[in-house]
Amino acid sequence: MRKIKLRDEFIKLGQALKAAGLAESGVDAKFAIQDGLVKVNGKVETQRGKKLYAGDEVFFEGETIQITE
């Protein structure tokens, strides 16, 4: 499990994928999200601007990202 520590109140989904090293660029993150390959808290998420807060979990390519404060 990878952890991302928030610097602000939230982080956007596309930024979280890049920060965790699961997407090389914003474009890669955008297509993965649009294609329905990313889940947030167990549900498929197709909005790359989805705001993630402490306690949220992102699932992508067999990896879990946990958002922490």
N, C-alpha and C positions, 0 to 999 in steps of 0.2 A: 504494500500500500504506500502510495506517495502522499505526502502532506504538503499543502500550500498554506502558508501563514498570511493572513490578510494584513495589508498595510492600511487599507481604508475600510469602510463599512462593508463593502462587497467587492467581488471581482466578477467580470463577465465570463461566460462559459468559454468563448474562443480564447480569451487571454489565459484562462486556467489551463487549457490544453497545451498552449505554448509554454507556459511557465513550468508545467510538469514534464516537458520534453516529449510529449506524446504527439505533437504536431510541429513540424519544422517551421511553418509559416502560418500567417493568418488565413491564407488561401486554403492551405491543407485543412485547417480547423474548420473553415467555412463549409467545405465540401463534405467532410466527415459528418458534421452536424446536420446539414441539409439532407444527406442520404439516410438519416435516421440511425446512424451507427453509435450515437452517444446517448447514454441514459443519465438522468439526474434523479437521485433518490428513487431509482427503480423504474422510472417512466421515461420513454423515449422523448427527447427534447430536440426540436428542430429550429429553435431560435438561438443564434449564436450570441445575441446580446442578453440572454437570460442572466439575471443577476444571481450570483451565488453568495450565500452568507455562511457564517460559521456553523458547522454541523452538517452542511450539505455534503453529499457524496456523488461523485461523477464516475461512471463506468464506461470504459472505452478500450477495445482490443484486449480484453482480459485483464486490464489494469484498473485499479480503484484509486481515485484521488479524493482525499478527505480535506475539506476546507476547515481551517482552524483559526482561532483568534490569535 
